[in-house]
Amino acid sequence: MKVVIIGAGQVGSTVVEALHDEHDVTVVDLESSRLNALSYRFDVSTVEGNGASRRVLQEAGVSEAGLLIACTSRDEPNLIAAMLAKKLAPQVRTVVRTTDIEYLEVWHERQLDVDLLVSSELETAHAVSRIIGVPAARQTDVFADGQVQIVEFEVETGAGDGVVGIPLREARIPADSKVASIIRGERMIVPRGDASIEPGDRVIIIGSPRAARAWSEIMARERKRVDDVVVYGAGRIGVAVARLLLEQSIRVRLIEANRERAREVAELLPNARVFNATGLEPDFLERERIGNARAAIFAMRDDAKNHYAATLAKLHGVTFTIAVVHDAVSMEVFERAGIDVAINPRQVTAEELVRFAHDPRTRQVAMLEGDRYEILDITVRGESSLVDVPFRELPMTGALIGAIVRDGTAIFPHGDDVLMPGDRVIIFTESARVAEVERTL
């Protein structure tokens, strides 16, 4: 399929990386340096110009495209590009990134003629909220209307009683869950019965939400349920996070350095305590007992400030920290510095954007380990060679079906279970094999 991508920034680059192997990709951007960097790394066409221009869209070949993804950092040009593309090529599906939740509300009211609108702030807030629910997780996502949860843990020394250092066939695996993959350094280990999870590994689990919580307790027994959260930064992401946590009956304290913004957010979120402070003063931290919070989320606009504030909060006793990292190259720095989880808004936004480029039977996509692996929610065709084959007889290919959704209910399959036409399967696979998996199913 021909795909036109408007924007060659961090989101656009992530989308290109996910799609270039299987699609004919053309990237449009105003900056030639960004386009040159992408065309050097990937086999893609580039057009220098304004993606909200009819002439530029025509030059990019939108009339032959099946999908247009508008993902610059500016909402209005993204929307104009998508709606103009619809006029030029009625067959094209359009996916738009927005940074303003108000546009999302207007889209839900069917006032914007685009196929999918993705809010960076809301996607980030949901990612943070899911992590808060499974505090030992490095990354997590939910599928099948919340019935299936994908969780990635980093295995620490001393954690994992009954699971770590034991062959999987003998391990006390929580019910309704499967080990989808064991990642050891740069190597992926297929989780056969004789394989074992070891300290230093990263392990990906597919299971029910209850099983995800059970795994969290195994991997970090000292961490209790998060019911008291401090959010640094009352910008759009901070407010979106706070609103979601309040809806879960979690106590929220917001710290905002700008007096006017703090007053505005206090009126917007009356159930949260809002402080007009930097959150960096020792007297403030002691007086408000910030160190007693179960978790702290750092959602300021400056990565360096987030890093310093998170380190300071750790020193004052906060045991679980989540940082919103705006520069992708900083992700590893944050995690190596002891921040428990780093979330990049551009990465979580890109995951939702690429969904439309998959087989139409694919309902949801999650990318793991810098897009080395993917989790797919895909519907099984009647003519698939895997239909009616018992799970114990399915070939070991490195892809793993962790759950089946049948008649709206999640099933966590065992050896005697079989796939049926129309089943939705939640499957883990290497990104390079996604197209093959989609064809097989």
C-alpha positions in Angstrom: 0.0 0.0 0.0 1.1 3.5 -0.7 1.4 5.6 2.5 2.0 9.3 2.7 3.4 10.6 6.0 3.3 14.3 6.7 6.0 15.2 9.2 9.5 13.7 9.6 10.0 14.5 13.3 10.2 11.9 16.0 6.7 10.7 15.5 7.0 10.5 11.8 10.4 8.8 12.0 8.9 6.1 14.3 6.0 5.6 11.9 8.4 5.3 9.0 10.5 2.7 10.8 7.4 0.6 11.5 6.0 0.8 8.0 8.8 1.1 5.4 9.4 -2.6 5.0 5.9 -3.5 3.9 4.6 -0.3 2.3 5.5 2.2 -0.4 6.2 5.2 1.9 6.5 8.9 0.9 7.4 11.4 3.6 6.7 15.1 3.4 8.4 17.8 5.5 9.5 21.4 5.4 13.1 20.5 6.5 15.4 18.9 4.0 17.8 17.7 6.8 15.1 15.6 8.3 14.1 14.1 5.0 17.7 13.4 4.1 18.2 11.5 7.4 15.2 9.4 6.8 16.0 8.6 3.1 19.5 7.6 4.2 18.2 5.1 6.8 15.1 3.8 4.9 14.0 3.0 1.4 11.4 5.9 1.3 10.6 8.7 -1.1 10.6 12.3 0.2 9.0 15.6 -0.8 10.2 18.8 0.6 7.3 21.2 1.2 4.2 22.1 3.2 2.0 19.0 3.7 -1.1 21.2 3.9 -0.5 22.4 0.3 -2.6 20.8 -2.5 0.4 21.0 -4.8 2.7 19.2 -2.4 0.1 16.5 -1.7 -0.3 15.9 -5.4 3.5 15.7 -5.8 3.6 13.2 -2.9 1.2 10.9 -4.9 -1.8 11.2 -2.6 -4.1 10.3 -5.4 -2.6 6.7 -5.4 -2.3 6.4 -1.7 -4.3 4.2 0.6 -3.4 5.9 3.8 -2.2 9.4 4.8 -0.8 10.0 8.3 -0.4 13.6 9.3 1.8 13.7 12.4 3.7 17.0 12.6 3.8 18.9 15.9 1.2 21.4 14.7 -2.5 20.5 14.9 -4.0 22.8 12.2 -1.6 21.8 9.4 -2.2 18.2 10.2 -6.0 18.6 10.0 -5.8 20.7 6.8 -3.6 18.1 5.1 -5.9 15.2 6.0 -9.1 17.0 5.0 -7.5 18.2 1.7 -6.3 14.7 1.0 -9.9 13.4 1.3 -10.9 15.9 -1.3 -8.1 15.0 -3.7 -8.4 11.2 -3.1 -11.7 10.0 -1.6 -10.4 6.5 -1.2 -7.5 7.5 1.1 -7.9 6.8 4.9 -6.6 9.7 7.0 -5.0 9.5 10.5 -4.2 12.7 12.3 -2.0 13.4 15.4 -3.3 16.2 17.7 -2.0 17.8 20.8 -5.3 19.4 21.8 -7.9 17.2 23.4 -10.6 19.7 22.3 -10.1 18.6 18.7 -10.6 15.0 19.8 -14.0 16.0 21.3 -15.0 17.7 18.0 -14.0 14.7 16.0 -16.1 12.4 18.3 -19.0 14.7 17.4 -18.3 14.0 13.7 -17.4 17.6 13.0 -14.0 16.7 11.4 -13.7 14.6 8.2 -10.8 12.4 9.2 -10.8 8.6 9.9 -8.8 8.6 13.1 -7.7 11.4 15.5 -5.0 10.5 18.0 -4.3 12.7 21.0 -0.7 12.6 22.1 -1.7 13.8 25.6 -4.4 11.3 26.1 -2.4 8.4 24.8 0.4 9.3 27.1 -2.0 9.7 30.0 -3.4 6.2 29.4 0.1 4.8 29.2 0.9 6.4 32.6 -2.4 5.2 34.1 -1.8 1.6 33.0 1.7 1.6 34.5 0.3 3.0 37.8 -2.0 0.0 37.9 0.9 -2.5 37.5 3.7 -0.6 39.3 6.5 -3.2 38.7 6.0 -2.9 34.9 8.4 -1.4 32.5 5.7 -1.1 29.9 2.0 -2.2 29.7 -1.0 -2.0 27.4 -4.5 -3.3 27.3 -6.4 -5.1 24.6 -9.9 -6.5 24.0 -11.7 -3.7 26.0 -9.4 -4.2 29.0 -9.8 -8.0 29.2 -6.2 -8.7 28.1 -3.1 -7.0 29.4 0.4 -7.0 28.0 3.1 -6.3 30.5 6.9 -6.1 30.2 9.0 -6.5 33.4 12.7 -6.0 34.0 13.7 -8.9 36.3 15.7 -7.6 39.3 18.0 -9.7 41.4 16.1 -11.2 44.3 12.7 -10.8 42.6 10.4 -13.5 41.2 10.0 -16.2 43.9 8.7 -19.4 42.3 9.3 -18.0 38.8 12.8 -16.8 38.3 15.7 -19.3 37.8 13.2 -22.2 37.4 12.3 -24.0 34.1 9.0 -22.6 32.9 7.4 -26.0 33.0 8.0 -26.0 36.8 7.5 -22.3 37.5 4.4 -21.1 39.4 3.0 -19.0 36.5 -0.1 -17.0 37.6 -3.3 -18.4 36.1 -4.6 -16.9 32.9 -1.2 -15.7 31.7 1.6 -16.7 29.3 5.2 -15.8 29.0 5.3 -14.4 25.5 9.0 -13.8 25.3 12.2 -13.6 27.3 14.6 -10.9 26.1 18.2 -11.4 27.2 20.5 -8.6 26.0 19.8 -8.4 22.3 18.6 -12.0 22.1 15.0 -13.2 22.2 14.5 -16.6 23.9 11.4 -18.6 22.9 9.7 -19.5 26.1 9.7 -23.3 25.8 9.2 -25.5 28.9 13.0 -25.8 29.5 13.7 -22.1 29.2 13.9 -20.0 32.4 13.6 -16.4 33.4 16.9 -15.0 34.9 17.8 -11.8 36.7 18.6 -9.1 34.2 16.1 -10.5 31.6 13.2 -8.5 30.3 10.0 -10.7 30.2 6.8 -10.0 28.2 3.6 -11.4 29.7 0.2 -11.7 28.1 -2.7 -12.3 30.5 -5.7 -11.1 32.3 -5.5 -7.9 34.3 -5.6 -10.0 37.5 -2.7 -12.0 36.3 -0.8 -8.9 35.4 -1.2 -7.6 39.0 -0.1 -11.1 40.3 3.0 -10.9 38.1 3.7 -7.3 39.5 3.6 -8.6 43.0 6.0 -11.4 42.1 8.4 -9.1 40.4 8.3 -6.4 43.1 6.7 -7.6 46.3 7.6 -4.4 48.3 5.5 -2.2 46.1 1.9 -1.7 47.3 -1.1 -0.5 45.4 -0.6 3.1 44.2 -3.3 5.3 45.8 -1.4 8.6 46.3 0.3 10.2 43.3 2.3 13.5 42.9 2.3 15.0 39.4 5.0 17.5 38.5 3.8 19.8 35.8 0.2 20.9 35.1 0.5 21.2 31.3 -1.7 19.3 29.0 -0.1 15.9 29.7 0.0 16.5 33.5 -3.7 17.5 33.6 -4.7 14.5 31.4 -2.8 12.1 33.7 -4.3 13.7 36.8 -7.8 13.5 35.4 -7.5 9.8 34.6 -6.0 9.0 38.0 -8.8 10.9 39.8 -11.3 8.8 37.9 -9.7 5.8 39.5 -10.1 7.2 43.0 -6.4 7.9 43.4 -5.4 10.9 45.5 -3.6 13.4 43.2 -1.3 16.3 44.1 -0.3 18.6 41.2 2.8 20.8 41.4 2.9 23.7 38.9 5.5 26.6 38.9 3.3 29.0 36.9 0.9 30.8 39.3 -1.8 31.5 36.7 -1.7 28.0 35.3 -1.9 26.6 38.9 -5.0 28.6 39.6 -6.6 27.6 36.3 -5.9 23.9 36.9 -7.2 24.1 40.5 -10.5 25.3 39.2 -10.5 22.6 36.4 -9.7 19.7 38.8 -11.4 20.6 42.2 -10.7 17.1 43.5 -6.9 17.5 43.2 -4.6 19.5 45.4 -2.7 22.0 43.3 0.5 23.7 44.6 2.0 26.7 43.0 5.7 25.6 43.5 8.6 24.2 41.6 8.6 21.1 43.8 12.3 21.3 44.2 12.6 23.2 47.5 13.6 20.9 50.4 11.3 22.8 52.8 8.3 22.2 50.4 9.2 18.5 50.0 9.4 18.0 53.7 6.4 20.1 54.7 4.1 18.4 52.1 5.6 15.0 52.7 6.1 14.4 49.0 8.4 11.4 49.9 5.4 9.6 51.3 3.6 9.5 47.9 3.3 6.0 46.4 4.4 7.4 43.0 5.5 10.6 41.4 5.0 11.5 37.7 7.2 14.0 36.1 5.4 15.7 33.2 7.1 19.0 32.8 8.1 20.2 29.3 11.9 20.1 30.0 13.6 16.7 30.2 16.4 18.0 32.3 14.0 19.4 34.9 12.1 16.1 34.9 15.3 14.2 35.5 16.5 16.5 38.3 13.0 16.5 40.0 12.7 12.7 39.8 16.2 12.2 41.3 15.4 14.6 44.1 12.0 12.9 44.8 13.8 9.5 45.0 16.3 11.0 47.5 13.3 12.1 49.6 11.7 8.7 49.7 9.4 8.3 46.6 9.9 4.7 45.6 8.2 4.7 42.2 8.9 7.3 39.6 7.5 7.8 36.0 9.0 10.4 33.7 7.5 11.7 30.5 10.6 12.0 28.2 10.2 14.3 25.2 13.6 13.5 23.6 13.7 9.8 22.6 17.5 9.7 23.0 17.0 10.5 26.7 15.0 7.4 27.4 17.9 5.1 28.3 19.6 7.9 30.3 16.5 8.2 32.5 16.2 4.5 33.1 19.9 4.0 33.7 19.8 6.9 36.2 17.3 5.0 38.4 14.0 6.4 37.1 11.6 3.4 37.2 9.7 4.1 33.9 10.3 6.5 31.1 7.5 7.2 28.6 7.9 9.0 25.3 4.7 10.6 24.1 5.8 10.4 20.5 6.4 6.6 20.8 2.9 5.9 22.3 1.3 8.2 19.7 3.1 6.4 16.8 1.8 3.0 18.0 -1.8 4.2 17.5 -1.0 5.9 14.2 0.5 2.8 12.5 -2.6 0.6 13.3 -4.4 1.8 10.2 -1.5 0.6 8.0 -1.9 -3.0 9.1 -4.2 -5.6 7.7 -7.8 -4.3 8.1 -8.4 -7.3 10.4 -5.9 -5.9 12.9 -7.7 -3.9 15.5 -4.9 -2.8 17.8 -1.1 -2.7 17.8 1.5 -2.2 20.6 5.2 -1.8 19.9 7.8 -3.1 22.3 11.6 -2.7 22.7 11.9 0.2 20.2 9.6 -1.5 17.7 11.7 -4.8 17.7 8.5 -6.6 18.7 4.8 -6.1 18.2 1.6 -7.3 19.9 -1.4 -7.6 17.4 -5.1 -8.0 18.0 -6.1 -9.6 14.7 -9.2 -11.6 13.5 -8.7 -15.1 12.2 -9.8 -15.9 8.6 -11.9 -19.0 8.0 -9.3 -20.3 5.5 -6.3 -19.9 7.8 -4.2 -23.0 8.1 -4.2 -22.7 11.9 -8.0 -23.1 12.3 -9.0 -26.3 14.2 -5.4 -27.1 15.0 -4.9 -27.8 18.8 -2.5 -25.3 20.3 0.0 -28.0 21.3 0.4 -28.9 17.6 0.9 -25.3 16.4 4.4 -24.8 15.0 6.9 -23.0 17.2 7.8 -20.0 15.1 8.7 -17.4 17.7 5.2 -15.8 17.5 2.9 -16.6 20.4 -0.8 -16.4 20.8 -1.4 -15.3 24.3 -5.2 -14.9 24.3 -8.3 -15.5 22.2 -11.3 -13.2 22.2 -14.4 -15.2 21.2 -17.9 -13.8 21.4 -16.6 -10.8 23.3 -14.9 -12.9 26.0 -11.2 -13.4 26.5 -9.9 -17.0 26.7 -6.3 -17.8 27.7 -5.7 -21.0 25.7 -4.3 -24.4 26.7 -3.0 -27.3 24.7 -6.4 -28.7 23.7 -7.9 -25.4 22.6 -8.2 -24.6 18.9 -8.7 -21.5 16.8 -12.0 -20.8 15.2 -12.9 -18.6 12.2 -13.8 -15.1 13.5 -11.7 -15.4 16.7 -9.6 -12.4 17.6 -6.1 -13.4 18.7 -3.7 -11.4 20.8 -0.3 -12.4 19.4 3.3 -11.5 20.1 5.8 -11.5 17.2 8.9 -9.8 16.0 8.1 -6.7 14.0 9.9 -8.0 10.9 7.4 -11.0 10.8 4.2 -9.0 11.2 3.2 -9.3 7.5 3.8 -13.0 7.6 1.7 -13.4 10.7 -1.1 -11.4 9.2 -1.0 -13.6 6.1 -1.0 -16.8 8.1 -4.0 -15.8 10.2 
